[in-house]
Amino acid sequence: MPFTDNNFANAVIATAIAGFGATTLGAVPSFFLRRLNERLNNNLLSFAAGVMLAATVFSLLLPAINIMKERGDSVTRAVSQTIIALCCGGFAIWLMDKLIPHEHFDKLHKDSSSSRMKKIWLFVFAIAIHNFPEGLSVGVAAASNNVAVELGATFGIALQNIPEGLSVAIALQSQGYSKKYAFGVSALTGVVEIFGGIFGAGVLVISAALLPWALAFAAGSMLFIVSDEIIPETHRPGLESGATFALFVGFGLMMFLDAVFAQ
């Protein structure tokens, strides 16, 4: 059930839970861990990628197509418009990726320790940037007035933010920052999702007619992140098989949850 009768408030609450709440929860184990096993960390990220892929399809793209068809569009027109919005979302994040300084995940493993600290902060900044479209996805879904879409997106993004929060906290600790400081920074990266949710919900407040386009746009932004950032990072030599299986687990779990919510 929705949190309140106000769609905008639902978006803020949902992104606070999926973003700040889940990221903070994920960072909690960093108080008890000095470092994270590389293979385990890699599999957790790949699991998150699987969750995001499934959320992109089942919580965003398929609902967008169905809404367009319910509004009178033919299947061909509905799918074509969804593809256009999907590509626009991916292009927007590509443009952001090019214009805003940050560090891709896979570059962290290729530099000397002298340059690694600077790159850690660029990595943290990258996480914050990429949390915006995740928040956008949850915000749009929560403001859609569709319980299944809202719950699917919220739980899906929350699931993938948990390992992400742990990764950020451990990365900062590895450079000598205190556990409390690393935990705080990790938690703050999740706050960015709230702003993404507010933006997405705000667009729908202006015009509810944009809902299917907004869902597909959010899907495109998430798909770009998975393809451009997470999958290349998790498929480094020697880690590919575990990453692939973890992605299947994440995808399957999110597909199951989405099917349950849709009932």
Secondary structure, DSSP 8 states (H G I E B T S, - for coil): --SSS-HHHHHHHHHIIIIIIHHHHHHGGGGT-SS--HHHHHHHHHHHHHHHHHIIIIIIIHHHHHHHHHTT--HHHHHHHHHHHHHHHHHHHHHHHHHS----GGGGGSS-HHHHHHHHHHHHHHHHHHHHHHHHHHHHHHTTT-HHHHHHHHHHHHHHHHHHHHHHHHHHHTTT--HHHHHHHHHHHHHHHHHHHHHHHHHHHH-GGGHHHHHHHHHHHHHHHIIIIIHHHHT-TT-HHHHHHHHHHHHHHHHHHHHHHT-
